[in-house]
Amino acid sequence: MIRIEGLRVRYGEGDFQLRIPELIVERGTTTAFIGPSGSGKTTLLNLIAGIIRPETGRVETRNVEVSALSDPERRRFRVTTVGLVFQEFELLEYLSVLDNILLPYRIHAALDLDASVRERARALAERVGISDKLDRPPRRLSQGERQRVAVCRAVLTDPPLLLTDEPTGNLDPVNRERVLDILFDYVRESGTTLVSVTHDHEILARFSRVVDFRDFHSFGEAGVS
């Protein structure tokens, strides 16, 4: 599903540099990325999704060398292949909750918005407890409610790959379990691959694999810095 080889990326003129000689994530698995803030976990999600490109190296997702695609090709790849839950949610304040959930279908012609999609969006919202808020703008939601909107949007397209950045970071225990249930139920039912960045060690038992970014030095002289 995901293969990374000889990867290196750095930001601007700062000291941050992410270097990964090799990392493989198998199809249909659930993987958690843990480690200290600033160690490159979110950067790696962005590389896998094709949001950014590495300075050197190869990023392959579902047999597609994402790092070699053009900007339009990477946008199409993301909308058709990847469900994303961003750490900052990335909701549009001028849209309603429902339209934010439906957003992937409005931003690219590769997806066809029809009545069945709208029905699925409403069903997802009901499952995570926000069905009574579909007409509201995001500014009238709590942080936890905004998080749940982002999760609904990520799974709406039935993506074969889910990338989530702190998906439970703003949730109380009840809603944390509700969101985890929808993510892991979706993975189990669809065979989707889930990769998640988290600082919440209480949820790690749910994952089939945990990758600690502090251990990247074990791959050789290169690592994450």
C-alpha atoms as a printed R data frame, in Angstrom:
    type eleno elety resid chain resno       x      y       z
1   ATOM     1    CA   MET     A     1   0.000  0.000   0.000
2   ATOM     2    CA   ILE     A     2   2.653  2.570   1.064
3   ATOM     3    CA   ARG     A     3   6.361  2.303   0.285
4   ATOM     4    CA   ILE     A     4   8.893  5.003   1.123
5   ATOM     5    CA   GLU     A     5  12.512  4.784   0.020
6   ATOM     6    CA   GLY     A     6  15.435  7.155   0.445
7   ATOM     7    CA   LEU     A     7  13.199 10.004   1.554
8   ATOM     8    CA   ARG     A     8  14.496 13.388   2.588
9   ATOM     9    CA   VAL     A     9  12.604 16.645   2.996
10  ATOM    10    CA   ARG     A    10  13.427 19.883   4.768
11  ATOM    11    CA   TYR     A    11  11.487 23.069   5.443
12  ATOM    12    CA   GLY     A    12  12.745 26.479   4.388
13  ATOM    13    CA   GLU     A    13  15.912 27.702   6.035
14  ATOM    14    CA   GLY     A    14  15.253 26.007   9.358
15  ATOM    15    CA   ASP     A    15  16.936 22.999  10.880
16  ATOM    16    CA   PHE     A    16  14.005 20.620  10.367
17  ATOM    17    CA   GLN     A    17  14.852 17.635   8.224
18  ATOM    18    CA   LEU     A    18  12.998 14.364   7.790
19  ATOM    19    CA   ARG     A    19  15.028 11.419   6.479
20  ATOM    20    CA   ILE     A    20  13.607  7.910   6.113
21  ATOM    21    CA   PRO     A    21  15.660  5.248   4.306
22  ATOM    22    CA   GLU     A    22  12.720  2.823   4.114
23  ATOM    23    CA   LEU     A    23   9.203  2.469   5.479
24  ATOM    24    CA   ILE     A    24   6.477  0.075   4.300
25  ATOM    25    CA   VAL     A    25   2.835  0.089   5.408
26  ATOM    26    CA   GLU     A    26   0.887 -2.945   4.249
27  ATOM    27    CA   ARG     A    27  -2.569 -2.716   2.704
28  ATOM    28    CA   GLY     A    28  -5.494 -3.064   5.106
29  ATOM    29    CA   THR     A    29  -3.419 -2.443   8.235
30  ATOM    30    CA   THR     A    30  -3.862  0.193  10.925
31  ATOM    31    CA   THR     A    31  -0.702  2.105  11.818
32  ATOM    32    CA   ALA     A    32  -0.165  4.792  14.436
33  ATOM    33    CA   PHE     A    33   2.699  7.278  14.186
34  ATOM    34    CA   ILE     A    34   3.863  8.475  17.611
35  ATOM    35    CA   GLY     A    35   6.743 10.596  18.794
36  ATOM    36    CA   PRO     A    36   7.550 14.083  20.084
37  ATOM    37    CA   SER     A    37   6.128 17.189  18.464
38  ATOM    38    CA   GLY     A    38   8.291 18.374  15.594
39  ATOM    39    CA   SER     A    39   9.628 14.921  14.737
40  ATOM    40    CA   GLY     A    40   8.031 14.844  11.290
41  ATOM    41    CA   LYS     A    41   4.862 12.799  11.770
42  ATOM    42    CA   THR     A    42   2.503 15.264  10.080
43  ATOM    43    CA   THR     A    43   5.092 15.944   7.389
44  ATOM    44    CA   LEU     A    44   5.106 12.248   6.543
45  ATOM    45    CA   LEU     A    45   1.301 12.195   6.223
46  ATOM    46    CA   ASN     A    46   1.532 15.134   3.827
47  ATOM    47    CA   LEU     A    47   4.163 13.325   1.780
48  ATOM    48    CA   ILE     A    48   2.071 10.153   1.563
49  ATOM    49    CA   ALA     A    49  -0.947 12.199   0.433
50  ATOM    50    CA   GLY     A    50   1.084 14.128  -2.116
51  ATOM    51    CA   ILE     A    51   0.426 17.487  -0.475
52  ATOM    52    CA   ILE     A    52   4.162 18.118  -0.480
53  ATOM    53    CA   ARG     A    53   7.038 16.493  -2.326
54  ATOM    54    CA   PRO     A    54  10.266 15.150  -0.862
55  ATOM    55    CA   GLU     A    55  13.571 16.785  -1.664
56  ATOM    56    CA   THR     A    56  14.838 13.355  -2.642
57  ATOM    57    CA   GLY     A    57  13.438  9.832  -2.507
58  ATOM    58    CA   ARG     A    58  10.377  7.911  -3.579
59  ATOM    59    CA   VAL     A    59   6.878  7.891  -2.065
60  ATOM    60    CA   GLU     A    60   4.614  5.207  -3.505
61  ATOM    61    CA   THR     A    61   0.973  4.786  -2.520
62  ATOM    62    CA   ARG     A    62  -1.239  2.081  -4.014
63  ATOM    63    CA   ASN     A    63   1.366  1.382  -6.715
64  ATOM    64    CA   VAL     A    64   1.426  5.048  -7.704
65  ATOM    65    CA   GLU     A    65   4.644  7.016  -7.314
66  ATOM    66    CA   VAL     A    66   2.952 10.036  -5.768
67  ATOM    67    CA   SER     A    67   6.206 11.972  -5.500
68  ATOM    68    CA   ALA     A    68   6.538 11.902  -9.311
69  ATOM    69    CA   LEU     A    69   3.045 13.215 -10.145
70  ATOM    70    CA   SER     A    70   2.307 16.721 -11.352
71  ATOM    71    CA   ASP     A    71   0.257 19.073  -9.159
72  ATOM    72    CA   PRO     A    72  -3.057 18.343 -10.980
73  ATOM    73    CA   GLU     A    73  -2.340 14.615 -10.898
74  ATOM    74    CA   ARG     A    74  -1.647 14.726  -7.160
75  ATOM    75    CA   ARG     A    75  -4.880 16.640  -6.514
76  ATOM    76    CA   ARG     A    76  -6.856 14.034  -8.430
77  ATOM    77    CA   PHE     A    77  -5.022 11.248  -6.605
78  ATOM    78    CA   ARG     A    78  -5.895 12.744  -3.205
79  ATOM    79    CA   VAL     A    79  -9.576 13.280  -3.893
80  ATOM    80    CA   THR     A    80 -10.089  9.802  -5.351
81  ATOM    81    CA   THR     A    81  -7.785  7.767  -3.103
82  ATOM    82    CA   VAL     A    82  -7.153  9.451   0.245
83  ATOM    83    CA   GLY     A    83  -9.437 10.425   3.117
84  ATOM    84    CA   LEU     A    84  -7.773 13.136   5.197
85  ATOM    85    CA   VAL     A    85  -8.465 14.319   8.730
86  ATOM    86    CA   PHE     A    86  -6.294 17.383   9.278
87  ATOM    87    CA   GLN     A    87  -5.113 18.445  12.720
88  ATOM    88    CA   GLU     A    88  -6.717 21.872  12.186
89  ATOM    89    CA   PHE     A    89  -9.797 20.284  10.530
90  ATOM    90    CA   GLU     A    90  -9.661 22.633   7.479
91  ATOM    91    CA   LEU     A    91 -13.401 23.365   7.541
92  ATOM    92    CA   LEU     A    92 -14.737 26.228   5.422
93  ATOM    93    CA   GLU     A    93 -16.584 28.744   7.573
94  ATOM    94    CA   TYR     A    94 -18.836 29.974   4.754
95  ATOM    95    CA   LEU     A    95 -20.259 26.477   4.216
96  ATOM    96    CA   SER     A    96 -22.709 24.561   6.378
97  ATOM    97    CA   VAL     A    97 -21.685 21.402   8.210
98  ATOM    98    CA   LEU     A    98 -23.373 19.286   5.537
99  ATOM    99    CA   ASP     A    99 -21.621 21.096   2.714
100 ATOM   100    CA   ASN     A   100 -18.291 20.732   4.498
101 ATOM   101    CA   ILE     A   101 -18.843 16.981   4.674
102 ATOM   102    CA   LEU     A   102 -19.739 16.959   0.967
103 ATOM   103    CA   LEU     A   103 -16.786 19.178   0.019
104 ATOM   104    CA   PRO     A   104 -14.652 16.517  -1.752
105 ATOM   105    CA   TYR     A   105 -17.488 16.083  -4.266
106 ATOM   106    CA   ARG     A   106 -17.590 19.804  -4.979
107 ATOM   107    CA   ILE     A   107 -13.900 20.436  -5.592
108 ATOM   108    CA   HIS     A   108 -13.098 17.870  -8.271
109 ATOM   109    CA   ALA     A   109 -14.992 16.487 -11.259
110 ATOM   110    CA   ALA     A   110 -13.603 13.010 -10.563
111 ATOM   111    CA   LEU     A   111 -16.325 12.531  -7.930
112 ATOM   112    CA   ASP     A   112 -20.033 12.511  -8.736
113 ATOM   113    CA   LEU     A   113 -22.341 14.074  -6.139
114 ATOM   114    CA   ASP     A   114 -25.753 12.386  -6.196
115 ATOM   115    CA   ALA     A   115 -28.593 11.578  -3.816
116 ATOM   116    CA   SER     A   116 -26.891  8.469  -2.453
117 ATOM   117    CA   VAL     A   117 -23.845 10.512  -1.444
118 ATOM   118    CA   ARG     A   118 -26.031 13.032   0.369
119 ATOM   119    CA   GLU     A   119 -27.806 10.198   2.147
120 ATOM   120    CA   ARG     A   120 -24.490  8.687   3.215
121 ATOM   121    CA   ALA     A   121 -23.296 12.075   4.501
122 ATOM   122    CA   ARG     A   122 -26.391 12.416   6.665
123 ATOM   123    CA   ALA     A   123 -26.022  8.851   7.951
124 ATOM   124    CA   LEU     A   124 -22.396  9.475   8.932
125 ATOM   125    CA   ALA     A   125 -23.372 12.689  10.709
126 ATOM   126    CA   GLU     A   126 -26.046 10.859  12.662
127 ATOM   127    CA   ARG     A   127 -23.613  8.134  13.643
128 ATOM   128    CA   VAL     A   128 -21.168 10.618  15.194
129 ATOM   129    CA   GLY     A   129 -23.902 12.672  16.853
130 ATOM   130    CA   ILE     A   130 -24.005 15.839  14.753
131 ATOM   131    CA   SER     A   131 -27.094 15.204  12.599
132 ATOM   132    CA   ASP     A   132 -28.913 18.089  14.316
133 ATOM   133    CA   LYS     A   133 -26.181 20.528  13.289
134 ATOM   134    CA   LEU     A   134 -26.004 19.995   9.547
135 ATOM   135    CA   ASP     A   135 -27.302 23.474   8.708
136 ATOM   136    CA   ARG     A   136 -24.904 25.291  11.037
137 ATOM   137    CA   PRO     A   137 -21.660 27.003  10.009
138 ATOM   138    CA   PRO     A   138 -18.519 25.533  11.641
139 ATOM   139    CA   ARG     A   139 -18.059 28.610  13.860
140 ATOM   140    CA   ARG     A   140 -21.136 27.503  15.823
141 ATOM   141    CA   LEU     A   141 -19.602 24.127  16.656
142 ATOM   142    CA   SER     A   142 -17.390 23.035  19.510
143 ATOM   143    CA   GLN     A   143 -13.893 21.794  18.754
144 ATOM   144    CA   GLY     A   144 -15.056 18.222  19.239
145 ATOM   145    CA   GLU     A   145 -17.973 18.705  16.860
146 ATOM   146    CA   ARG     A   146 -15.650 20.202  14.252
147 ATOM   147    CA   GLN     A   147 -13.441 17.152  14.611
148 ATOM   148    CA   ARG     A   148 -16.371 14.861  13.922
149 ATOM   149    CA   VAL     A   149 -17.290 16.842  10.785
150 ATOM   150    CA   ALA     A   150 -13.732 16.306   9.535
151 ATOM   151    CA   VAL     A   151 -13.958 12.558  10.154
152 ATOM   152    CA   CYS     A   152 -17.268 12.305   8.278
153 ATOM   153    CA   ARG     A   153 -15.775 14.174   5.314
154 ATOM   154    CA   ALA     A   154 -12.728 11.870   5.274
155 ATOM   155    CA   VAL     A   155 -14.679  8.620   5.022
156 ATOM   156    CA   LEU     A   156 -17.500  9.896   2.797
157 ATOM   157    CA   THR     A   157 -15.670  9.076  -0.449
158 ATOM   158    CA   ASP     A   158 -14.980  5.451   0.584
159 ATOM   159    CA   PRO     A   159 -11.230  6.014   0.246
160 ATOM   160    CA   PRO     A   160  -8.842  3.050   0.182
161 ATOM   161    CA   LEU     A   161  -6.442  5.064   2.367
162 ATOM   162    CA   LEU     A   162  -7.268  7.091   5.493
163 ATOM   163    CA   LEU     A   163  -4.714  9.540   6.889
164 ATOM   164    CA   THR     A   164  -5.689 11.130  10.194
165 ATOM   165    CA   ASP     A   165  -3.760 13.710  12.205
166 ATOM   166    CA   GLU     A   166  -4.742 13.635  15.885
167 ATOM   167    CA   PRO     A   167  -8.287 12.394  15.112
168 ATOM   168    CA   THR     A   168  -9.261 12.237  18.809
169 ATOM   169    CA   GLY     A   169  -7.297 15.228  20.061
170 ATOM   170    CA   ASN     A   170 -10.332 17.406  20.879
171 ATOM   171    CA   LEU     A   171 -12.801 14.777  21.990
172 ATOM   172    CA   ASP     A   172 -14.171 13.752  25.363
173 ATOM   173    CA   PRO     A   173 -13.953 10.001  26.202
174 ATOM   174    CA   VAL     A   174 -17.438  9.180  24.894
175 ATOM   175    CA   ASN     A   175 -16.987 10.941  21.568
176 ATOM   176    CA   ARG     A   176 -13.424  9.679  21.276
177 ATOM   177    CA   GLU     A   177 -14.724  6.116  21.262
178 ATOM   178    CA   ARG     A   178 -17.513  7.069  18.868
179 ATOM   179    CA   VAL     A   179 -15.056  8.503  16.348
180 ATOM   180    CA   LEU     A   180 -12.639  5.601  16.738
181 ATOM   181    CA   ASP     A   181 -15.489  3.161  16.199
182 ATOM   182    CA   ILE     A   182 -16.471  4.782  12.911
183 ATOM   183    CA   LEU     A   183 -12.849  4.812  11.686
184 ATOM   184    CA   PHE     A   184 -12.048  1.238  12.672
185 ATOM   185    CA   ASP     A   185 -15.430 -0.126  11.597
186 ATOM   186    CA   TYR     A   186 -14.877  1.467   8.200
187 ATOM   187    CA   VAL     A   187 -11.404 -0.076   7.973
188 ATOM   188    CA   ARG     A   188 -12.732 -3.513   8.903
189 ATOM   189    CA   GLU     A   189 -15.664 -3.364   6.493
190 ATOM   190    CA   SER     A   190 -13.797 -1.939   3.495
191 ATOM   191    CA   GLY     A   191 -10.228 -3.184   3.873
192 ATOM   192    CA   THR     A   192  -9.002  0.390   3.952
193 ATOM   193    CA   THR     A   193  -5.509  1.220   5.193
194 ATOM   194    CA   LEU     A   194  -5.425  3.606   8.168
195 ATOM   195    CA   VAL     A   195  -2.406  5.692   9.140
196 ATOM   196    CA   SER     A   196  -2.847  7.999  12.100
197 ATOM   197    CA   VAL     A   197  -0.665 10.513  13.925
198 ATOM   198    CA   THR     A   198  -1.509 10.589  17.617
199 ATOM   199    CA   HIS     A   199  -0.236 11.656  21.009
200 ATOM   200    CA   ASP     A   200  -3.054  9.730  22.692
201 ATOM   201    CA   HIS     A   201  -1.335  6.569  23.903
202 ATOM   202    CA   GLU     A   202  -4.586  5.264  25.373
203 ATOM   203    CA   ILE     A   203  -5.811  4.407  21.856
204 ATOM   204    CA   LEU     A   204  -2.680  2.603  20.629
205 ATOM   205    CA   ALA     A   205  -4.048 -0.839  21.501
206 ATOM   206    CA   ARG     A   206  -6.546 -0.409  18.665
207 ATOM   207    CA   PHE     A   207  -3.805 -0.287  16.040
208 ATOM   208    CA   SER     A   208  -2.104 -3.289  14.496
209 ATOM   209    CA   ARG     A   209   1.215 -1.425  14.352
210 ATOM   210    CA   VAL     A   210   2.820  1.507  16.136
211 ATOM   211    CA   VAL     A   211   5.746  3.400  14.569
212 ATOM   212    CA   ASP     A   212   7.702  5.536  17.035
213 ATOM   213    CA   PHE     A   213   9.576  8.272  15.199
214 ATOM   214    CA   ARG     A   214  12.287  8.179  17.853
215 ATOM   215    CA   ASP     A   215  13.193  4.725  16.538
216 ATOM   216    CA   PHE     A   216  13.980  5.780  12.992
217 ATOM   217    CA   HIS     A   217  17.678  5.770  13.861
218 ATOM   218    CA   SER     A   218  17.405  1.967  13.868
219 ATOM   219    CA   PHE     A   219  17.190  2.041  10.058
220 ATOM   220    CA   GLY     A   220  20.800  3.198   9.832
221 ATOM   221    CA   GLU     A   221  22.716  6.429  10.075
222 ATOM   222    CA   ALA     A   222  19.787  8.432   8.724
223 ATOM   223    CA   GLY     A   223  16.749  9.211  10.789
224 ATOM   224    CA   VAL     A   224  14.286 11.865  11.766
225 ATOM   225    CA   SER     A   225  15.616 15.137  13.076
